[in-house]
Every structure is written in C-alpha cells, then in structure tokens.
C-alpha cells in the first residue's frame, strides 16, 4: 500500500483559476519501453499552496498483484523490483494539460510480502 506524500508542481506559465481547472493524479508502473497506468485519473484529497509551489496529497490502496506489474526478472538488475510513481496534471477546462509533474519513483519488489 502506498502512503500519502506531497508532490510539488511549479507552473511554467500563469495558470487559470483552480475552480475552472481540475487536478488529476495518475499512478504509473515505470517500465523501460511504456509505462503502465495502474490507477487514475483521480483527484487529490488535499491541494495547498506553499512558497515552492502547489502541493498535492493523496493516498491510494493498490493491490500487490497490480503493483507487481512486470512479473518478470529484470535481466539488467537481476531482481524483480518494480517502480511506481505518480503523475500530477493541472488541466484547463477543455481537458488540455497546462502543467505536469512526476513524483519520485518508489523501487520495490511489491510481490514480496516483506
């Protein structure tokens, strides 16, 4: 299970009001070729502003089998570790992405119960 954490989004340009543009979070499994969408889009449970930008908080339960989205031994690292991250988007009323940021990657063998 992933716990809540903060993501920081620094806009590249002026953003429209938050009431007109929703925030979207997507949980991804990081892969060498194509990342796998695990959950989303979902709305963050909390959004707040700080000196360094906007922060999002959200907690999400994801099954171990879904987190173990590769299910294969990585021949480069010789492990079955998976990587998960969250992509946070700020979209305009038409649904176009205004700004996008990604969280840090979490590396773990999610199939291992320990």
Buried (B, 14 or more C-beta within 10 A) or exposed (E): EBEEBBBEBEEEEEBEEEEEBBBBBBBBBBEEEEBBEBBBBBEBEEBEEEEEEBBBBBEBEBEEEBBBBBEEEEEEEEEBBBBBBBBBBBBEEEEEEBBBBBBEEBEBBBBEEE
